[in-house]
Amino acid sequence: MNVTPQSRLKPVQLVVRQDRNGYIVEDAANRDYYEMSELCVIALQRMGEGETLETIERELSARFPDEDVDLAGFAEQLLELRLVAELDGIPIRKDNGEARGRNDAEKAKTSGGFGWISPSFARMLFHPAMRWLYAGAIVANVALLAAKPDLFPRFRDAFPFDSMALNSATWLGLSFALLLLHELGHITAVRSFGLPAKLGVGHRFVFVVFETEMDGIWSLTPKQRNRAFLAGMGVDQLVLLVCLLVQTALPGDPEIVRKLAALAVLDLVVKLAFQCCLFMKTDLYYVVENGTGCYNLMERSCSWLGRKLSGREGREKGREEEPRAVRWYAVVYAAGYVLNLAIVALYFAPQLVVSLATALPRLAVPDDAARFWDAVVFVLEIVVLGSLLLRSLMKNRTGRPRDDRHGVQPGPHMEP
């Protein structure tokens, strides 16, 4: 269908919410979210009132004299994103957005999406008084590690047993449990707002992770979003404090309890360090993105960095300069890779080298049944983790281009 200056477009049912630097527009039927400017939001409102594109463009050009208003291009983008219900009286997308969106939201709260977690119960765990508990845990953890440097984790803490299979199985099991507790923090925070949440498997860099898909989080205010983003790290700090206290209270026997607590501390500290790797879209990345109001921060920074390195920055006509947050994040993005490589070199590489150096020679000695099968189990665990990583990588290649964890997409805009 052709879009002309005399065309009239009727948008699908949309929910518009003002945000830090613009507006978040929700497709009520599909629960997709788009970042748009005030100019675009006004254009959508006028389209809904039945005005022609020519009339709207004339009005907006007078109201925003510094903007190059192109309603035809904007309409084409809306059609591409399937945000148009009718074009010149001809149905484009047949659904009752308002009713369907409301019904989907209600169903998500009562069936699936961890709907069995009551919002009223979840809100109790995020009472303002609980903030002091989380803050106290952070202060106590720093104080304990400063007062007792021997509590700081070492890579040897990953080997509490002589059996490599038992070491890897223990680490996987413990890490799995700690990850679930972390994600349960996110899930409970989301449920405290009455929104659904889904638990999935993904990856950060080359590491397999669990991740909570927070459907509808963009319907919240920026301050409310931070609760959901930081809840997992709050749980981590409470668990870390317990593990440090166990090591302090049980310096000797029973040795296995102290070793398991040390392994948990190693796992939690490494995960905390990874949260600082903002280029992997960690929880702290979303806090920074949310605080600056520069959504799709990683994608915008990578694009800016590419233009800067190629010498195209500042020479492309019509392109506005990116906000300072985008340019600063490009520096953080590059530094994050350095930090990530340091973590791999100091912790994971030594663990892998020691494990392989111990396990692989045992595969050549089948007569020693205990050691042989110990090595077989260890190799199988590596294969399982590798398979999960490969599955996540393939899912990303074939999936949607946006970030499905907390997805707000770059919305249609007026081209300069």
C-alpha positions in Angstrom: 0.0 0.0 0.0 1.2 3.5 -0.9 1.5 6.2 1.7 0.6 9.7 0.4 0.4 13.1 2.0 -3.4 12.7 2.0 -3.3 9.3 3.8 -4.9 8.7 7.1 -3.3 6.1 9.5 -5.0 4.7 12.5 -2.3 3.3 15.0 -3.0 0.1 16.9 -3.8 0.4 20.6 -0.8 2.0 22.2 0.1 2.9 25.8 2.4 5.9 26.1 4.4 6.6 29.2 6.8 9.5 29.8 10.4 8.5 30.6 13.6 10.3 31.4 14.6 11.6 28.0 11.5 10.8 26.0 8.6 8.3 25.9 8.2 4.5 26.1 5.4 3.4 23.8 3.8 0.0 24.4 2.0 -2.1 21.8 -0.8 -3.3 24.0 -1.5 -6.4 22.1 2.0 -7.8 21.6 3.6 -6.2 24.7 6.5 -4.8 22.7 8.1 -1.5 23.8 9.5 1.3 21.7 11.5 4.4 22.6 10.1 7.5 20.9 10.5 11.3 21.1 7.8 13.8 22.0 7.5 14.7 18.3 6.6 11.1 17.4 4.2 10.7 20.3 2.2 13.8 19.2 2.2 12.6 15.6 0.7 9.3 16.8 -2.0 11.1 18.8 -2.9 13.2 15.8 -3.1 10.1 13.6 -5.5 8.6 16.0 -7.7 11.6 15.7 -8.0 11.0 12.0 -5.9 13.8 10.5 -4.1 13.4 7.2 -0.3 13.1 7.2 0.0 16.5 5.3 -2.0 18.3 8.0 0.0 16.7 10.8 3.3 17.5 9.2 2.3 21.1 8.7 1.3 21.4 12.4 4.4 19.7 13.7 6.7 21.7 11.5 5.3 24.9 13.0 5.5 23.6 16.5 9.1 22.1 16.1 10.8 24.5 13.7 14.2 23.0 14.4 13.1 19.5 13.4 13.0 18.1 9.8 9.5 16.6 10.0 8.9 13.7 7.6 5.5 12.1 8.3 5.7 9.9 5.2 8.9 8.3 6.3 7.5 8.0 9.9 4.4 6.2 8.6 6.5 3.8 6.6 8.4 2.8 9.8 5.1 2.3 11.6 3.9 0.0 8.8 7.2 -2.0 9.0 6.8 -2.4 12.7 3.1 -3.4 12.3 1.9 -0.6 14.5 -0.8 0.5 12.0 -4.4 -0.8 12.4 -5.8 0.9 9.3 -4.5 2.8 6.3 -7.0 4.9 4.4 -9.8 2.8 5.9 -8.3 -0.5 4.9 -7.5 -2.9 7.8 -3.8 -3.6 8.2 -3.6 -5.5 11.5 -6.7 -7.2 12.7 -6.8 -7.5 16.5 -8.4 -5.7 19.4 -5.3 -4.4 20.9 -6.8 -2.9 24.1 -8.8 -6.0 25.0 -6.2 -8.5 24.1 -3.4 -6.6 25.8 -5.4 -6.4 29.0 -6.4 -10.0 28.9 -2.8 -11.1 28.3 -1.6 -9.1 31.2 -4.2 -10.6 33.5 -3.5 -14.1 32.4 0.2 -13.7 32.9 -0.4 -12.7 36.5 -2.5 -15.7 37.3 -1.1 -18.5 35.1 2.6 -19.0 34.4 5.1 -16.2 34.8 5.6 -17.2 38.4 2.1 -16.1 39.1 2.0 -18.3 42.2 4.3 -15.7 43.9 1.8 -13.3 45.4 2.6 -9.6 44.7 1.6 -8.7 48.3 4.1 -11.3 49.7 6.8 -10.1 47.3 6.3 -6.5 48.3 7.0 -7.5 51.9 10.5 -8.6 50.9 11.2 -5.1 49.4 9.9 -3.0 52.3 12.0 0.2 52.8 13.5 -1.4 55.9 14.9 -4.2 53.8 17.2 -1.7 52.1 19.1 -1.3 55.4 19.6 -5.0 55.5 21.1 -5.1 52.1 23.3 -2.1 52.8 24.4 -3.6 56.1 25.4 -6.8 54.3 27.5 -4.9 51.8 29.3 -3.0 54.6 29.8 -6.2 56.6 31.3 -8.1 53.6 33.8 -5.3 52.9 34.7 -5.1 56.6 35.3 -8.8 56.9 37.4 -9.1 53.8 39.5 -6.1 54.9 39.9 -7.4 58.4 40.6 -11.0 57.3 42.4 -11.0 53.9 42.7 -14.8 54.1 38.9 -14.9 53.5 39.4 -13.5 50.0 38.9 -16.3 47.5 41.7 -18.1 45.6 41.4 -20.3 42.6 42.5 -23.3 44.7 39.2 -23.0 46.6 37.6 -24.5 43.6 39.2 -27.9 44.5 37.8 -29.0 47.9 38.2 -32.7 47.0 40.8 -34.9 45.4 38.3 -36.2 42.8 38.1 -33.9 39.8 34.6 -35.1 38.9 33.5 -34.5 42.5 35.1 -31.0 42.4 33.4 -30.0 39.1 30.0 -31.6 40.2 30.1 -29.7 43.5 31.0 -26.5 41.8 28.3 -26.9 39.2 25.7 -27.8 41.8 26.6 -25.0 44.1 26.9 -22.4 41.3 23.5 -23.6 40.0 21.9 -23.1 43.4 23.4 -19.6 43.8 22.3 -18.6 40.4 18.7 -19.7 41.1 18.8 -17.7 44.3 20.1 -14.7 42.4 17.4 -15.0 39.7 14.7 -15.6 42.4 15.6 -12.1 43.7 14.8 -10.7 40.2 11.7 -12.7 39.9 10.4 -11.7 43.3 11.1 -8.0 42.6 9.2 -8.2 39.3 6.3 -10.0 41.0 6.1 -7.3 43.7 4.8 -5.1 40.9 2.3 -7.7 39.8 4.2 -8.4 36.5 5.1 -11.8 35.1 8.6 -13.2 34.9 10.2 -16.1 33.0 13.4 -18.0 33.7 15.6 -18.9 30.8 19.1 -20.0 29.8 21.5 -17.7 28.0 25.1 -16.8 28.0 27.4 -13.9 28.8 30.7 -13.9 26.9 31.5 -17.7 26.9 29.7 -18.5 30.2 26.3 -20.2 30.5 23.9 -18.3 32.7 20.3 -18.2 33.8 18.4 -15.0 33.0 15.1 -13.6 34.0 12.9 -12.3 31.2 11.1 -9.4 32.8 8.0 -8.9 30.6 6.4 -5.6 31.1 9.2 -4.0 33.1 9.1 -0.9 30.8 5.6 -0.2 32.1 7.3 0.8 35.4 9.0 4.1 36.4 12.8 4.2 36.2 13.1 4.1 40.0 10.9 0.9 40.1 13.0 -0.7 37.4 16.1 -0.4 39.5 14.5 -2.6 42.2 14.1 -5.4 39.7 17.6 -4.9 38.3 19.4 -4.8 41.7 17.4 -7.5 43.5 19.6 -10.4 42.4 22.8 -8.7 43.6 21.1 -7.9 46.9 20.5 -11.6 47.4 24.1 -12.3 46.5 25.3 -10.0 49.2 23.2 -11.7 51.9 24.5 -15.1 50.9 28.1 -13.9 50.7 27.8 -12.6 54.3 26.5 -15.9 55.5 29.4 -17.8 53.8 32.0 -15.4 55.2 30.6 -15.7 58.7 30.6 -19.5 58.4 34.3 -19.4 57.5 35.0 -17.1 60.4 33.0 -19.2 62.9 34.4 -22.5 61.7 38.1 -22.0 61.0 38.9 -25.7 61.6 36.5 -28.6 61.9 34.3 -29.5 60.2 36.7 -28.8 57.3 34.2 -29.7 54.5 31.7 -27.0 55.6 34.5 -24.4 55.6 35.7 -25.6 52.2 32.2 -25.4 50.7 31.7 -21.9 52.2 35.0 -20.9 50.6 33.9 -22.3 47.2 30.6 -20.3 47.5 32.6 -17.1 48.3 34.8 -17.7 45.2 31.7 -18.2 43.0 29.9 -15.1 44.4 33.0 -12.8 44.2 33.7 -13.8 40.6 30.1 -13.2 39.7 30.2 -9.8 41.4 33.3 -9.0 39.3 31.4 -10.1 36.2 28.6 -7.7 37.1 31.1 -4.9 36.4 31.6 -6.2 32.9 29.0 -3.8 31.5 29.7 -4.9 27.9 28.0 -8.2 28.7 24.7 -6.6 29.6 24.8 -7.5 33.3 22.5 -6.2 36.0 24.7 -3.1 36.5 24.5 -2.4 32.8 20.8 -2.1 33.0 21.1 0.2 36.1 23.5 2.5 34.1 21.2 2.4 31.1 18.2 3.1 33.2 19.9 6.0 35.1 21.1 7.8 32.0 17.9 7.3 30.0 20.1 6.2 27.0 18.4 2.9 26.1 20.1 0.5 23.7 23.3 2.0 25.2 25.5 -0.9 24.0 24.3 -0.8 20.4 24.6 3.0 20.2 28.0 3.0 21.8 29.3 0.3 19.5 28.0 2.2 16.5 29.7 5.5 17.8 32.9 3.7 18.5 33.0 2.2 15.0 32.4 5.6 13.4 35.1 7.1 15.6 37.7 4.5 14.8 36.9 4.8 11.1 37.1 8.6 11.1 33.5 9.0 10.0 32.3 10.6 13.3 31.4 14.2 12.8 31.5 14.0 9.0 28.1 12.3 8.4 25.5 14.9 7.5 22.3 15.0 9.5 23.6 12.8 12.3 23.2 14.3 15.8 26.1 13.9 18.2 25.5 11.1 20.7 24.9 12.0 24.3 27.9 12.0 26.7 26.7 8.8 28.3 27.0 6.9 25.0 30.5 8.1 24.5 31.6 7.3 28.0 30.0 3.9 27.8 32.2 3.1 24.7 35.2 3.6 27.0 33.7 1.3 29.7 32.8 -1.2 27.0 36.4 -1.5 25.9 37.7 -1.6 29.5 35.2 -4.3 30.3 36.8 -6.7 27.8 40.1 -6.1 29.6 38.6 -6.9 33.0 36.8 -10.0 31.6 40.1 -11.3 30.2 41.8 -10.7 33.5 39.1 -12.7 35.4 39.5 -15.5 32.9 43.2 -15.5 33.2 43.3 -15.3 37.0 40.5 -17.6 37.9 38.9 -19.7 35.2 42.0 -20.5 33.1 44.0 -21.9 36.1 41.0 -23.9 37.1 40.6 -25.4 33.6 44.4 -26.1 33.2 44.6 -27.8 36.6 41.5 -29.8 35.9 42.5 -31.0 32.4 46.0 -31.7 33.5 44.7 -33.9 36.2 41.8 -35.6 34.4 43.0 -36.2 30.9 45.9 -38.5 31.8 43.5 -40.7 33.8 41.6 -41.5 30.6 44.6 -43.4 29.4 44.6 -45.7 32.4 41.3 -47.6 32.4 42.8 -50.2 34.8 42.5 -47.7 37.6 38.7 -47.7 37.5 38.1 -45.0 40.1 40.3 -42.5 38.5 39.3 -43.4 35.0 35.5 -42.9 35.6 36.3 -39.8 37.6 37.9 -38.4 34.4 35.0 -39.6 32.3 32.4 -37.8 34.4 34.5 -34.6 34.4 34.7 -34.7 30.6 31.0 -35.3 30.3 30.3 -32.2 32.5 32.5 -30.1 30.2 30.5 -31.4 27.2 27.2 -30.6 28.8 28.3 -27.0 29.6 29.7 -26.6 26.0 26.4 -27.9 24.6 24.4 -25.4 26.6 26.7 -22.6 25.5 26.3 -23.6 21.9 22.5 -23.8 22.2 22.4 -20.3 23.6 24.7 -19.0 20.8 22.5 -20.6 18.2 19.4 -19.2 19.8 20.9 -15.7 19.7 21.7 -16.0 16.0 18.2 -17.2 15.0 16.2 -15.2 17.6 15.0 -11.6 17.6 17.6 -8.9 17.3 16.5 -7.0 20.4 17.5 -7.9 23.9 14.6 -10.1 25.2 15.6 -9.8 28.8 14.5 -6.2 29.3 13.7 -5.3 25.7 12.9 -1.8 24.7 13.4 -1.3 20.9 14.6 1.8 19.1 11.2 3.2 18.0 10.3 4.9 14.7 11.6 8.4 14.5 11.8 11.4 12.2 14.8 11.2 10.0 16.9 14.5 10.0 
